Amino acid sequence: MYHGIAKIEYSVRSRIVAWVDKELVRYYRSLIPKAKYIQPQMYPGHITVVRSYPIEIVPNRELWGRHEGRIIAFNYNGIVHFENPYYYLKVWSKELNDIRTELGMTKFRVLRNKMVDCFHITLGNIK
């Protein structure tokens, strides 16, 4: 298991992301064979904590913004996963789950219409 850090940022559009080091994303993208053309992710490397689209309901909205700028720790296993059309890294973080729980949300994330036990960092896609 590898470790990283990320910085929490809230948006007014009901989104929370944790920005990760761009070099982490660059390195793992470089491990994908060149024969597989992948487009970069839409945003710089990040872990989505609360989605703005499709919008997730935040029951404890009064706590919104409480962790702005906070540096959090996360773990990842270093395996590049592919689930058509996305390449991604699985990410685990007690701190990110604690933020979701504090906001009255489930600990688990929805990834491509399936409940999973982790967050992720998108590396790119083949759309």
Phi, psi and omega in degrees: 000135178255162183236150176211174175231157181211159182249128182284136175220131177260147173242163179285347180272026178065041179233140172234129175232157173242109183286131180251167179297127182298334180291330176298312180295315180302315181299309183290330173296325181292343179278347179281129183307139182299334179294341178262094180292123176237142175276145177296158177295159184296322182244160174304164184310127182201165172246122178280125180262315175227127182278145172262339177214122349295142188297138175258140179282131181248099182299319184260060185300335181295344179266003182301132178092356185301328184251017181309128177082354181292141175267125181243161177257149174216162177240150174210157186265355176080007178265126177280120180261151176232126172223106189318121010254018190253144167255137184202165172251138174281141184228139175238137179205116176297321182296319178292320176296323178297322178296315178299316180297316179302324180279001178084021183253167178290155177288328187275154182256156172261123179237113180052052176067017177232141174285133178228164183264020182209168172269186177204161171242116178285132179263331181165182181214167179249028179295000000 
